[in-house]
């Protein structure tokens, strides 16, 4: 799918952020997200990925700069109105309350007086969890929990997803299932996605990546252009070569470090 929308869905302009009494974590950050884009936010632990997502979602407010959603200042949206347009999924989903899957997915309806076009049952079917609708969320695997929250997002009807390392601590099977689901949502519903990650091999599969270090963008664009040995050395402080198989598929090599 092409990201052909002229006006950005989300735009950060010269955004800076620090906690009280702390050093500047994000400094002069600027980027935009258009309809249907799937952006990998890549960087080492502590590089500022989570903070960028929290600033983009409105959970944190910038010290300086501007965050706009559909060309309106993010801070001017009521919580319910913002929830119809944007959804943030944190890395840690510490859900220890006895909600059933269907109950949690139905919470995506809270911004609406009149329910949107998709039901909880349809959303659960879309993420492959129809048979788990009456299960308690505490009895699900990590991958299943994340799919439940994606189903809630579908019901919520948000056009942009902000995902903070959703693949962390998931088995390879669930990583692949989750990525397949996100690509399907993007293709069929035009949802824009920003996904924080630290796995370079996965980042190579994106159409667009944003490489972060110390709260600043080192580069943004096609992985072939951004994820060079020099840039990765700068971002991760380790020698990394990008190689290609005969099929053209890219992969990383740490050979010089062994």
Secondary structure, 3 states (H helix, E strand, C coil): CCCCCCCCCEEEEEEEECCCCCCCCEEEEEEEECCCCEEEEECCCCCCHHHHHHHHHCCCCCCEEEEEECCEEHHHCCHHHHHHHEEEECCCCCCCCCCEHHHHHHHHHCCCCCCCCCCHHHHHHHCCCHHHCCCEHHHCCHHHHHHHHHHHHHHHCCCEEEEECCCCCCCHHHHHHHHHHHHHHHHHHCCEEEEEECCHHHHCCCCEEEEEECCEEEEEECHHHHCCHHHHHHHHCCCCEEEECCCCCEEEECHHHC
